[in-house]
Amino acid sequence: MAFRITKSSSLLSSAFIFTNHTIEHFHIMFTTGPMLRIRAQRHISTDQTSLIERDDAKTDGQEFRKWYNGGGMFHKFSCIDPTAFIGTGALVHSKSVVAANAYIGSGSIVGPAVTVGQSTRLGYNVVLTNCTIGDFCVIHNGVCIGQDGFGFLVDEQGHMVKKAQNLEARVGNHVEIGANTCIDRGSWRDTVIGDHSKIDNLVQVGHNAVIGNNCIVCGQVGIAGSATIGDYVTLGGRVAIRDHVCIASKVRLAANSCVTKNINESGDYGGFPAIPIREWRKQVATHRRTSKEFAGSNYF
């Protein structure tokens, strides 16, 4: 049985697909940069007409093929660089782009029309939908990016109705996102994570939130929808940020703080609600002293 490979550039991929019935060939078409689009088509003879009719009746699952580097699966209308690694059990959907030297860990899902940048690494069981991931990022195990945000409203009949979530999440370059963190897609603007920002495990970033460049977000932080955070902001563990608030650049928030209104000046803040750190420390010291005096009195 013969097969052929046609190409539109001097670079040729080494990915071949073999089935039980025929050997398939590729048309390899190159887009901008080193990206390539692989479109598999069967090379058949006239005596295989009945076989093709049966194939055409099959489900969309037949549009997926095995990737030669790692053993994962890719859709024939995805755009994958030949240097990319797709681990066993991983799946790249149609119209997605996987750039040079990207690493897709086992069990991860790259949804339709998702872009994974150059040298970006996805851990195990990462799920990407409705999003763009920049270059040189590290996405740890179990991260979910691009799912619908938590947005509802009450209609005229008093029923809870889901608010449309139609936009995307955009992750910049050199970003690291810790295990089991969730970043929702936008509804009225894209959710954005700035370049060189680092996010710890178990962080929730709500829809429409914007995090600037070079920020540090520690574990169990919750950022509500439509919050805007400047550059070089540090959020300590379990910080909570209310929806629609703005935080200026170069702000540091102590652990367990809660931001309920805008912070317009750089500096250190803490408490619930968050206030300048010195004022918060004075309040804590005064409360402690008062409590001791009250406990030592003869009030009871």
N, C-alpha and C positions, 0 to 999 in steps of 0.2 A: 504494500500500500504506500503510495507516494504522498508527500506533503510539500508545501512550498511556503515561503515567508516573503512577503513584500514589505518594503520600507520606503520612507520618504526622507531619510537622513542617513549619514554615514554611521551613526551609532545604532547598534542592534542589540535588543534585549535577548537574554538567554532563557526567557520564560516560554515553556512549551506546555501544551495541554493534550493529554491523551485520554480518550474515553474507550468504553467497551466496543463501540461500533466504528469509530473513525478517528483519524488523527486530525486535529484542528490546526488551522494556521492563523496567524495574526496579521492584521494591518496595524503597523506601529506608526502613529502620527505624533509629531513633537509640537508642543506648544512653547510658550516663552521659557527661557532658561533651560534647565536640564529635565523639565517635566516631560513625561510622555503619556499619551493616551493609548490604552490597549483595547482593541476591539476585536473580539474573537469571532470568526466566521467559519462555518464548516465548508470544507472542500469536498463536494459530493459528486457522484455520478448519477446517471439517469435511473439506474436500478435501485437507488436509495430514496426514491420519491416517497414511498410509504413510510419510511423511517422519519423523514423530515416532517411529514404531516403529523406524526405522533409527537415529535419534539415540539412543534409549534403549539400543540395543545397543552403543553406542560406549564407549570406555574412559574412565577418570576424567580423562584429559587434556582431554576436552571440557568439564570443569567449570571450566577456567581461561579467563579473559577478558583482554583487553588494557586496561591502565589508561590513562586519557586523558592523564595528566600524566607524560610520560617514556617511555611506550611499553612498559613492563614488563608482566608478566602477574600476575594475582591470581586466587585461588580465589573462587568466588561466595559461599562461607560464611566468608570473612575479613572483618575489621572494619577499615576504612581511612578515615582522615580525608580529606576532599576536598582539603586543602592539601598532602597528602603527595606526594612525588616518587618514582616507581619507574622506574629507568633501564632502557634497552633490555637485554634478556637477563636481567633480574632476575625473581625468582619469589617470590610470597607465597602460602604454603600455607593450607589451611583452618584456621579457628578462630584464626588469628593476628590480632594487633592492631597497627596502625601508627598512631601518634598524630599530632597536628597538626604540620605543618612538618617531619616526618621526611624524611630523604633516603636512599634506597636506591640505591646505586651499581650500575652495569652488572655483570651476572654474579653478583650476590649472591643468596643463597638465605635466605629467612626461613621456617623449617620450621614444621610444624603446631603450633599453640597457643603460638607465641612472641610475646612482647610487645616492641615497640620504642617507647621513650618519646618524649615531645615534643621536637622540635628535635634529635633524635639523628641523626647522620650516619654512614652505612656507606659505606666505600670500595668498590673493585672486588673482586669474588670473595670477599666475606665470606660465611661459612656459619654460620648460627645455628640450633641445635636445642636443645630441652629447656632453654630459658633465658628470662630476663626481663632486658631492658636498660632502664635508667632514663632520665631526662630529660637533655638537653643533653650527651650522651656523643659521643665521636668514636671510631669503630672503623675503623682503617686497613686497607689492602688485605691480603687473604689471611688475615685473622683467622678462627679456628675456635673457637666457643664452644658447649659443651653436648654434645660427643661423649662416648662412654664413656671412663671412666678405665682405667688400666692395673692391673687387679686380677685375680689368678688364685690358685688353690689346687690342691693335689694331692689327688685322691680316693683311695679305698681301693685302687683298682687301679693307683695310681701315675701316673694320667693328669693332665695339666694341664687344669683346668677353670676356665672364666671365672666370676668372681664377678659377681653381678647388679649392674647400675648403673641404678637406677630413679629417681633424684631429679634435681634441676635445678641449674643455675648461675644465680646472681643477681648482676647488676652494678648498682651504685648509680647515683646521679645525678652528673653532671659528671665522669665517668670517661673517661680517654683510654687506648686500648689500641693499641700499636704493631703494625706489619706482621708477619704470620706468627706471631703469638703464639697459643698454644693454651691453652684453659681447659676442663678436663674437668668433666663433671657429677658430682654426688655419688652415693654409694652408701648411707651411713648418715646423712649430713646434707648439706644443700645446699652447694655451693661458693659462696663469697661474696666479692665485691670491694666494698669500702666506698666511700662517697661521696668524691668529689674525689681519689681515688687515681689515679696515673699510672703506666702500665706501658709499658716500652720495647719495641723489636722483639725477636722471637725468644725470648720468655719462655715457659716451660712451668709452668702451674699445675695441680697434680695434683688428683684427686678429693677432695672433702671439705675442701679447704684453705679457710681463712678469712683474708682480708686486711682489715685495719681501714681506718679513714678516713684520708685525707690521707697515704697511703704513696707512696713513690717506689721503683719496681722497675726497675733498669737492665738493659741488654741481656744476653741469654743467661743470665739467672737461671733456676735450676731449683728449684721448690718442690714437694717430694714430698707425697704424699697425707696428708690429715688434719693437716697443720701448721696452727698458729694463730698469726697475726701481729697484734700490737696496732696502735694508731693512731700516726701520725707516725713510722713506721719507714722507714728508707732502706736499700736493698740495693744495694751497688755491683755493677759488672759481673761476671758469671759467679759470683755467690754461689750456693752450694748449701745447701739446707736439708733435713735429714733428715725422714722421715715421723714424724708424731705429736709433734713437738717444739712447744713454745710459746715465743714471743718477746714480751717485754714491750713496752709502748709506749715511744716515743722512743728506740729503739735504732738505731744506725748501724753497718752492717757494711762493712768495707773490701772492695775488689774481690778476687775469688778466695778469699774466706773460705768455710769450710764449718762449718755449725752441726750438731753431733752430739748436743747435749743442750739442755735448756731454758735460756733466758736470762731471768732473773727481775728484773734491775735495768736501768734505763735507762743509756745510755752508749754509748761507741764500742768496737767489738770487731773483731778481725781474726785471721787465721791459720787453720790446719787442725790440730786443731779450733779453733774460734773462742774466743778468750779476750780479756780486757780489752786495749785497744789498747796501753797503755803496757807491759804485760807482754810482749805479742807483739813490740813493737819492741825491747825489751831482749833477747829471745831471738834475734831476727834479728841484732842488733849483736854479741852474744856469739858466735854461730855464725860470722859473718863474720870476726871477730877471730881466733877459734880456727883457722879455715881458713887464714888468712894465716900464722899462726905455724907451723902444721903444714907448710905448703908451703915455708917458709923453713928448716925444720930439716934435719938430716942423716939423717933416718929412712931415706930411700931410699939 
